[in-house]
């Protein structure tokens, strides 16, 4: 609706007043289906389905979203999921996410097979405490696979993981019974992330023999000689008596907090540095981090890496204002004999140099 008015000087103005009449356009509904479906793919599927009651225009939009997300961890409604899959019309699924914790005797195999029948590219399965066991007959052929709390037999392992030629990214989290991982039939694999659950419960620590940890770490290190990018957590370094080899990686990342207790482990880690390559140390995070510990860590790096040109220290926001200023005063002393450019970075907006 338009309203016209005239000013005292004879000028006129036209103002458009929006109302709820049908002739006024719904700007969101006027977007192409492909854009609406991309938007709906960012929220859990149960919420995307609710948009079907908005109008006839929205009735079937959700059914061709590129992603399906079922994340009701504590209460899985099997009938609802079955009905959703029955009405889903897209022939291609980009992302299929299924998260559950306590649901038992549910048709997980059928839901996974449905995703595979639609050529799913990214498959994320999280079974929490359920410890879902894959059947030997199930084949998965996705480019990105993330599994949490799953069990494998040797045959199902071969079918699901080892037999996937297009697999580019694989994450296995708390898949405790996985004994052998043969990736020779996955030539496209670029990213491998394994998060084990290792619980050691022992009352008398003086009598604890954990030599198996050393053997395990040595075997892992031996298999990682030719990777391009490698990330270690500080707990990996705490396994005593394991010599770190000279890696061929182009980028090596250490994720650790900084304290006087960590430095001895870092020294062992630095002995494996290849000076021709780029080395990255992850965010420094600790609630009680002190500037002198950060400076000690930086000094250790500078002494070991003689060809280093630039050091970037990401401090998060845990070093308070005074500590940050103290570290700033120490930096010139650290770099005086090395000709190294040192950058201090902080998530605190008041700090960054």
C-alpha angles and dihedrals in degrees: 000000000000126000120199124203136176126222125222091254091056097260120134134213134197121208124189113216115202118221139164096265118130093246090067110091123240098223094200095049090049092063117105116268093245091060093046090050092051089053093049091049089067094067133057112282094243089063093044090055091055090067088071090081093059095084143313088278091063099039098102103015094102093053093075100043111136093232136054119197123184107175106155092132098178101035120032113189103206094185091053093050091047091051092047093052091046091057096040109112107179114111092207129053118196097183130019116182125182121176124177136152112183106014111124132181092022125141096255092147092057092048092050091047089052090055091049091049088059092052095248113202101193117036120185119182123177117178099171113193092352096083095208114213116217116226117238091239096059117105124193123195109177133134093226122036128178119179127180126187097356133148125219135193115209090258096047089048090056092048098043105036111010095044098056109103096179095049110130103164128032127180121180115185122184093343088150102176096053103120104165128032112189110186098168090109092052101073093160095059111129104159126043121176122176120183109185127193106227115178118181114187115181130147101202106049092183089068097042114123111192100165089134088072091060091049091048093050093047091052091049093049091050091055094050100059097109104039118121098217125029131180126193129189121216093249089063089060094052093072100108126224096026115126114215113229127221103271124212092212118131092213125029121185127195117195108199144132117244120243139125089266095060100051097080090055092048091054089060090049094050092056087072095055119126105213093208092064137070119261126198129192114203129232115313105230131171132126094228101034114153127211093235091058092051090048091049090052092049091048090053090053093049093051093050100042105055095171095050113132103178135020122194116193115193107202101179106208102295099099106084124225095267093047091049091052091049090052091050089057091051097050098078090053091051097051098038095099099033107052088225124154108227121199122190114202126188134176087221104100091220093058128062130112 
